[in-house]
Amino acid sequence: MVKSRFATRLLLKKEAVPVRVDCPVSTHLDGEVIGINTMKVTAGISFAIPSDRVSLFLDRSADKQKSWFGESGSKRRYIEVMMLTLTPSIIDELRMRDPSFPDVSHGVLIHRVIVGSPANRAGMKPGEVIIEINGVKVNTSEEIYNAVRTSESLNVVVRRGADLLMLHMTPESTERHQVKYLVRLRNGEL
């Protein structure tokens, strides 16, 4: 557990700086990572997994992935949205609260779209309802997860208000996401 009220940008720097706990990693005064934060208790106090344990876990995971899938491995893919499967009762509730809710009988409501994500770049917006992907009717969020995992590109039909729109997006792999994350971390954007 690490405590600090005055956090500064420090990752990937060598000069002495305060401990930072308001980000995904904890560091000591030299800026070296000492743990991955797992739970924030209160402002400035969080629990972390020691970095040596994380390294061991990642090494073992990489070895297992190589043995199961060969050298190329299986990459997880994402479009970075938060979504909700629409059931008839949820649709009724949403229509009662907002009469302008799209006229749909099935689909998945997009609650949040992460800025800079594949979905964001394709033009997806919160409040839209995905009703079809690659020509197949969508009823559950699990069907979207499966399409993201198995398709190189997605043609997504969404209901935006009274309009039907076709959006095209290409899911990204977690490997590319991790590189972008580390660059943002190094640049002090996180």
N, C-alpha and C positions, 0 to 999 in steps of 0.2 A: 504494500500500500504506500502510495506516494502523495505528499501534500504540497501544494504551491498555490499562492494567490496571484503571483505575477508571472504569467507565462509569456514567453517570447518565442519568436520563430527561431528554431535551433536545429532542426533535423539536417543531417548531412553536413554539419559545420564542425570544425575542430576546436574553436575557441571555447573557453569556459562560459557557460550560460546557465540560468536557473533550470530546474527540472520542469518538464512540461507534462501535464496530465490531461489537458483539455483536447487531446487529439487521440488517434487510435493507438499511439505508442507512448511508452514512458521512457525517458532518457535520463542519464545522470549528467553531472556538470560538464563533462567533456563532449556531450552531444551524442554519445553512443547509446544505441537502443538497448534497454535493459528489460523491457517487457511489452506485451501487447495488452492494452486495456480491454477488459471484458465486461466490467460493470462499474458505472459511475454511482457512488453512494450519495454524494452531495458535491456542491461546487468545490473543486480542488482535491477531492478524495475519491480514489477509484481503486479497484482491484485489477491486477495484471497477471498474465501468464508469463513466467520468466522466458526471456528470449532464447536461452539455450534449449529449453523444452520445445519451443516453437520450431527452432532449426531442426531438431531431431525429428519432430513430427513431419515437417515438410520434406526432409530427406527420405524418410520411410515412405511417405505418400508418393513421392516421385519414383522411387524404386518399384512400388507396387503397380503404379500406372504403367511403367515401362514393361513390367512382366505381363500384365494383363492385355495391354493394347499395342505392344511393340514400341519402337522408338518414337513414333509420331504421337502416341497418346491420344486420349479423348479429351477434347477441350469443351468446357462448359460454355454455353452461349447465352446472350442476353439481349434485350431491347430496352431495359430499364424503365419499367412502368409499374405502378401499384394498381392493382385491379381487383374487381369484385364480380363473382359470378352472379348474374341476375336470375333470381327465381321469380315465379309469379307474385309471391307475397312482397318481395323487395321492390319489384316493378310497381305494384299497387301503392306501396308506401311512398316511393319516390314521386309518383304522379300526384298523390294527395299533397305532398309538401311543395311540389313545383309543377304547376300545370303545363309548363313549357318543356318538361322532360320528354325526350324523344319517344315517338310512338314505336315501341318494339315489343316483341313477344318473347324474345330470347336474346342472349348475348352476354358480353362481359363489359362492365362499366370501367372506364379508365378514370381512376381517382387522382393519380399523380403521374406526371411525366418528368423525368430527370433532365435538367438542362444539359445539352450537348450529347445526349444519348442517341442511339439509332432511331428511336421513336420520335424524339424531339426534332431531329434533322429531317425526318419524313413529314413533319407537320402535324403530328398527333397532339391533341389537346385534352386536358382534363374535362370530364363531362361527356366525352364521346363514348359511344357504345360500339364495340367490335362485334360485328354480326357474321363475318365471313373471312377466312384466310385461305388464300390459294384456291379459291373456288369451293371450299368446304364450309358448310354452316358451322358456326361456333356457338356452343351452349355453355361451356365451362372454361374456367381459367386453365385447367389442366390441358385442355385441347390447345390453348395458346402456347403453354410450356412445351408441349410435344412438337408443335410446328416450329418453334424457335430452335429446339434441339436438332430437328431433322431436316430443315430446309436451309439452303444457302441464301435464298432471298424470299421475302414475303410480300404478297399482294394482299393488302388488308382492306376490307370494306368496312367503313365506320358510318354510323349514323350521327351526324352533327346537327342537332336541332331537327329540322324537317328535311335536311339534305343527306343524300348518300354520297360518300366520297371514297375514292380508291387511293390508298396510300401505298407507296412502295418503300420497303426498308430492308436493310441487310443486317442481320444479327451480328454482333461482334463476339469474339471469344474472350474468355476471362484473362487469357495471357495478354492480349492487347490492352484490356481494361487495367490490368495490374501495372503495365508499363506507363500508361497515361496517369494512373494514380501516383506512381513514384515521381514522375516529372512534376506533377502539381505539388506534391509534398516538398520536393527539392526547391521549387520556386516560391515556397511559403504561401501557397494558395489555400492550404488546408489548416 
